[in-house]
Amino acid sequence: MKNKNPSEKLVSFLAALCLFLSAIENAIPKPLPFLRLGLANLPIVLSLFLLPYRKILLLVSFKVIAQGIISGTLFSYIFLFSAGGSFSSAIAMMGLHALCGNHGRGQTNERKLFSVSAVGISLFGSLASTFAQLALARFFLFGANTKYIAPILLVSGLVTGLLLGIFVELFMQKSNFFRDISTSLKVTKNAVSSTSETEKSK
């Protein structure tokens, strides 16, 4: 059997971490059924600096399904809020990351418009998730009364987005684990690129 490459192993590890954090998050009381602390988003933010975007979307899909199974909301309206918020957040963060280059991996790209930290990316994703959930709440549940829960969602989203971003930023700067994983992924990518170029030249 062919061994998994480092990125596939990393997806499996981050997916397991999402599952673990989802279980912890589900045990924490919430004032609103669809209001989450966002702990399970930590692996998603981290993956932006390690994985290709298609694998990040795969990770988000797993996270959403895992949260639905663990909380028993897989076939309820709460699952719709979870999926809408999670994918909106992921797409927004990937878009901002694509504009800003590879901050946090020691790489730069002069074509990028500007650089942003994991804190900024996490906050941007949190806002995207919050606005997506507010839109769903207005359309499916509360109508015009959504304005009364908007401040709660916005404040909680900003706080959790800020805290998760700070954690990821510090983790990338100080963690030998992150450094080793990042180096391993780069070596594998370079080896694959060299092999492809060699085959093309034959």
C-alpha positions as a printed NumPy array, in Angstrom:
array([[  0.   ,   0.   ,   0.   ],
       [  1.308,   3.441,  -0.894],
       [  2.147,   5.642,   2.088],
       [  0.21 ,   8.836,   2.582],
       [  2.073,  12.04 ,   1.797],
       [  2.523,  14.583,   4.631],
       [ -0.419,  16.753,   3.565],
       [ -2.837,  13.803,   3.665],
       [ -1.592,  12.858,   7.121],
       [ -1.998,  16.455,   8.232],
       [ -5.59 ,  16.583,   6.979],
       [ -6.35 ,  13.452,   9.004],
       [ -4.725,  14.924,  12.109],
       [ -6.501,  18.287,  11.805],
       [ -9.811,  16.526,  11.142],
       [ -9.359,  14.525,  14.353],
       [ -8.533,  17.755,  16.187],
       [-11.724,  19.344,  14.816],
       [-13.667,  16.361,  16.126],
       [-12.083,  16.653,  19.575],
       [-12.654,  20.409,  19.823],
       [-16.23 ,  20.021,  18.563],
       [-16.916,  17.591,  21.4  ],
       [-15.532,  20.065,  23.958],
       [-17.479,  22.933,  22.422],
       [-20.711,  20.935,  22.46 ],
       [-20.344,  20.439,  26.227],
       [-20.247,  24.198,  26.846],
       [-23.697,  25.812,  27.463],
       [-24.815,  28.278,  24.774],
       [-27.385,  31.11 ,  25.058],
       [-28.505,  30.418,  21.47 ],
       [-28.6  ,  26.97 ,  19.788],
       [-26.445,  28.056,  16.844],
       [-24.073,  30.251,  18.846],
       [-20.672,  28.562,  19.073],
       [-17.369,  29.553,  20.614],
       [-15.547,  28.546,  17.452],
       [-12.992,  26.229,  19.075],
       [-13.268,  23.789,  16.171],
       [-12.208,  26.589,  13.812],
       [ -8.695,  26.588,  15.252],
       [ -7.47 ,  23.762,  12.953],
       [ -9.103,  25.523,   9.997],
       [ -7.198,  28.768,  10.614],
       [ -3.969,  26.84 ,  11.093],
       [ -4.525,  24.847,   7.903],
       [ -4.523,  28.042,   5.834],
       [ -0.773,  28.266,   6.382],
       [ -0.088,  24.613,   5.623],
       [ -2.552,  23.056,   3.173],
       [ -3.827,  23.713,  -0.371],
       [ -7.279,  25.271,  -0.496],
       [ -9.095,  22.188,  -1.802],
       [ -7.92 ,  20.208,   1.215],
       [ -8.99 ,  23.021,   3.51 ],
       [-12.514,  22.78 ,   2.066],
       [-12.4  ,  19.023,   2.682],
       [-11.395,  19.716,   6.284],
       [-14.248,  22.218,   6.689],
       [-16.722,  19.655,   5.329],
       [-15.558,  17.122,   7.87 ],
       [-15.769,  19.67 ,  10.673],
       [-19.341,  20.631,   9.798],
       [-20.513,  17.017,   9.591],
       [-18.669,  16.063,  12.783],
       [-20.269,  18.959,  14.679],
       [-23.686,  17.926,  13.411],
       [-23.217,  14.318,  14.503],
       [-21.764,  15.15 ,  17.917],
       [-24.427,  17.736,  18.744],
       [-27.285,  15.718,  17.221],
       [-28.205,  18.563,  14.858],
       [-27.211,  16.959,  11.558],
       [-30.781,  17.04 ,  10.214],
       [-31.946,  20.263,  11.854],
       [-31.887,  23.945,  10.957],
       [-28.876,  24.367,  13.255],
       [-26.814,  22.312,  10.791],
       [-27.676,  24.854,   8.097],
       [-26.341,  27.654,  10.304],
       [-23.193,  25.675,  11.05 ],
       [-22.537,  24.881,   7.389],
       [-23.322,  28.411,   6.219],
       [-21.082,  30.011,   8.821],
       [-18.231,  27.531,   8.4  ],
       [-18.029,  27.668,   4.615],
       [-18.489,  31.462,   4.518],
       [-15.675,  31.808,   7.014],
       [-13.378,  29.4  ,   5.153],
       [-13.959,  31.007,   1.761],
       [-13.433,  34.501,   3.187],
       [-10.2  ,  33.478,   4.928],
       [ -8.897,  31.69 ,   1.832],
       [ -9.656,  34.754,  -0.264],
       [ -7.834,  37.072,   2.142],
       [ -4.943,  34.628,   2.441],
       [ -4.662,  34.419,  -1.345],
       [ -4.388,  38.219,  -1.52 ],
       [ -1.916,  38.487,   1.303],
       [  0.596,  35.791,   0.466],
       [  2.15 ,  33.214,   2.769],
       [  2.557,  35.166,   5.993],
       [  3.771,  32.876,   8.763],
       [  5.73 ,  30.496,   6.519],
       [  8.767,  32.673,   5.988],
       [  7.805,  33.303,   2.365],
       [  6.997,  36.504,   0.572],
       [  5.445,  37.325,  -2.752],
       [  5.792,  40.827,  -4.203],
       [  2.623,  40.391,  -6.241],
       [  0.485,  40.295,  -3.122],
       [ -1.356,  43.473,  -2.173],
       [ -0.37 ,  43.435,   1.489],
       [  0.505,  41.133,   4.358],
       [ -1.798,  40.13 ,   7.172],
       [ -1.298,  37.988,  10.266],
       [ -3.264,  34.981,  11.43 ],
       [ -5.115,  37.357,  13.759],
       [ -6.409,  39.422,  10.856],
       [ -7.367,  36.367,   8.836],
       [ -9.15 ,  34.81 ,  11.813],
       [-11.09 ,  38.017,  12.514],
       [-12.081,  38.313,   8.858],
       [-13.317,  34.729,   8.824],
       [-15.212,  35.254,  12.062],
       [-17.004,  38.297,  10.661],
       [-17.884,  36.415,   7.469],
       [-19.32 ,  33.558,   9.531],
       [-21.308,  35.948,  11.73 ],
       [-22.855,  37.839,   8.82 ],
       [-23.727,  34.575,   7.058],
       [-25.49 ,  33.301,  10.176],
       [-27.304,  36.61 ,  10.651],
       [-28.532,  36.425,   7.058],
       [-29.775,  32.86 ,   7.623],
       [-31.39 ,  33.852,  10.928],
       [-33.241,  36.709,   9.265],
       [-34.433,  34.554,   6.395],
       [-35.393,  31.374,   8.271],
       [-36.091,  32.264,  11.906],
       [-36.355,  35.759,  13.271],
       [-37.034,  38.066,  10.356],
       [-36.634,  41.717,  11.312],
       [-36.067,  40.693,  14.951],
       [-32.63 ,  39.417,  13.96 ],
       [-31.312,  42.873,  14.836],
       [-31.766,  42.024,  18.521],
       [-29.373,  39.073,  18.427],
       [-26.918,  40.692,  16.001],
       [-24.872,  42.46 ,  18.727],
       [-24.442,  39.184,  20.652],
       [-23.255,  37.326,  17.578],
       [-20.955,  40.14 ,  16.437],
       [-19.288,  40.591,  19.815],
       [-18.854,  36.861,  20.449],
       [-17.534,  36.39 ,  16.906],
       [-14.986,  39.175,  17.252],
       [-13.793,  37.946,  20.644],
       [-13.397,  34.303,  19.599],
       [-11.894,  35.281,  16.243],
       [ -9.345,  37.478,  17.998],
       [ -8.401,  34.836,  20.578],
       [ -8.096,  32.054,  17.996],
       [ -6.015,  34.284,  15.735],
       [ -3.646,  35.212,  18.56 ],
       [ -3.233,  31.553,  19.508],
       [ -2.482,  30.491,  15.918],
       [ -0.036,  33.377,  15.417],
       [  1.892,  32.514,  18.585],
       [  1.762,  28.809,  17.732],
       [  3.285,  29.411,  14.287],
       [  6.036,  31.57 ,  15.744],
       [  7.045,  29.36 ,  18.657],
       [  6.023,  25.777,  17.845],
       [  8.665,  23.31 ,  16.659],
       [  5.798,  21.049,  15.578],
       [  4.492,  23.688,  13.166],
       [  8.002,  24.378,  11.884],
       [  8.692,  20.696,  11.256],
       [  5.351,  20.126,   9.52 ],
       [  5.81 ,  23.212,   7.36 ],
       [  9.324,  22.133,   6.375],
       [  8.161,  18.598,   5.581],
       [  5.376,  19.898,   3.336],
       [  7.791,  22.194,   1.499],
       [ 10.287,  19.374,   0.918],
       [  7.533,  17.108,  -0.423],
       [  6.194,  19.851,  -2.682],
       [  9.654,  20.6  ,  -4.066],
       [ 10.324,  16.897,  -4.64 ],
       [  7.055,  16.495,  -6.541],
       [  7.794,  19.602,  -8.623],
       [ 11.299,  18.352,  -9.462],
       [  9.937,  14.943, -10.47 ],
       [  7.307,  16.53 , -12.703],
       [  9.876,  18.774, -14.393],
       [ 12.202,  15.801, -14.95 ],
       [  9.426,  13.757, -16.543],
       [  8.454,  16.662, -18.804],
       [ 12.027,  17.113, -19.991],
       [ 12.314,  13.447, -21.07 ]])
